[in-house]
């Protein structure tokens, strides 16, 4: 909860990367959750270092060097998004990937990452719908009848938010912030000095620091 009395923002996000390096984001989608719904969605192209793309990644998400040749690089994008992300609860489906993109890209450019709590909706889905054959985003959303464009950063962020909202409703909780405690999980934490991954109900991992 924000220390000045404001309600903590909840933002679902998703990255697409240009190549095998986590420090190569080429697209970010964000979905703000307000009053029990996905209130707005944003998408930003990002020019990765050297604008280097791998054929595999292009085939995965369809973004090419031409799409991002005039886009801002990560430090400029982060400057605009930092006020939104600071102090928020961030949701991501397979959060270890998306948070590592932030960490590694900030390390590459020598900028401090934002400070926020985060929760993995894969872990949430495993706790809420344990009998699904898979907890991939498209499978969970198929179960929930949520239509979205998969492997599109904005579409995936929207879908991630909808998964969290569905889990919140199914557990009769008043807010997405209550999910972790209800499921016996802990949220992760990213900050300039390091990070602590979220802990699921099944297993726990030790905190790690940069370096």
Protein Blocks (a to p, Z undefined) as FASTA:
>chain_A
ZZklpacdddddddddfblbfklcfbdcddddeehiafbdcddddddehiiacfklmmmn
opafklmmmpccfklmmmmmmmmmgopacddehkllmmmmmmmmmmmnopacdddddddf
klmmmmmmmmbfbfcfklmmmmnopacdehiaklmmmmmmmmmmmmmmmnopabfklmmm
mnopacddddfkbccddddfkbccddddeZZ
